[in-house]
Amino acid sequence: MDTQGDVREFLASRRAKITPERAGIPSFGGTRRVPGLRRAEVALLAGVSPDYYTRLERGNLTGVSDSVLDAIARALQLDEAERSHLYDLARAANSTGRTRQRRPAKQQIRPGVQSLLDAMTDAPAFVRNGRLDILAINPLGQALYAPAFTAATRPVNLARFCFLDPAAEEFYPNWNDAADTTVNLLRTEAGRDPYNKALTDLVGELATRSDTFRIRWAAHNVRLHHTGVKHFHHPVVGRLDLAFEAMPLPADPGLTLTAYSAETGTPAHDALRLLSSWLATRAPSNTAADQ
């Protein structure tokens, strides 16, 4: 990843979203040559000199303090995900070859985590890494994501499925929302782990093969994705609106366990029971990371 370019484009894109009225500063009329705030206005709001802010927005975060980052985050009205991303970009900008920590190329699923997945018989669940590879999944989870598992490549990658597999547009009823979330998660991970070659290679592949991915990637949007509702259209059981919890695994940096559930008595709960029955009619399959 081009950290300096990412800093420049991220800050400029956030500045473009804030109008003087929203920032609470006077607007003296006339034609503004830039969308949103001017650099000098951000500098004023953050309490730094215009020259210093210009240096930062050109991608040079070397030596920037936490207090300055906080001031810029307030001036640009960054949300929690954006603020964390700004700190990640600053951390990358101030790292050296010696301090950069790369995650292992092959992330392992510990037996205890696999046992936990296997014990979750009534809830689809899987473990993914930051580039959205499914590294382990329980049987009901694999049944839910059956359209993604038709691909020959392993591990299944949810970003590649979303943008390169035509089945994804039917599997995700709100495909645009799913696509936005997918790109925003990858952009967030790129800030956390900018020297991850596997992630860089995936982004390069998707940007080359998908115009819709490339446009979304250029927006520099990020998000945290811990809880909510996801919508699916399964080829066998139809519509499923499932609550999810995405839980980072503290003992396994970079890995997240995601589990789905449905409230008893809802159509989604009935569909999950039907999915479980359908699963029972299928031949058992291996749910290991390298299946």
Secondary structure, DSSP 8 states (H G I E B T S, - for coil): --HHHHHHHHHHHHHTT--HHHHT-----S--SSSS--HHHHHHHHTS-HHHHHHHHTT--TT--HHHHHHHHHHTT--HHHHHHHHHHHHHHT--TTT-----SS----HHHHHHHHH-TTS-EEEE-TT-BEEEE-HHHHHHTTTGGGSSSSS-BHHHHHHH-TTHHHHSTTHHHHHHHHHHHHHHHHHH-TT-HHHHHHHHHHHHH-HHHHHHHTTT-----SEEEEEEEETTTEEEEEEEEEEE-TTSTT-EEEEEE--TTSHHHHHHHHHHHHHHTS-----STT-
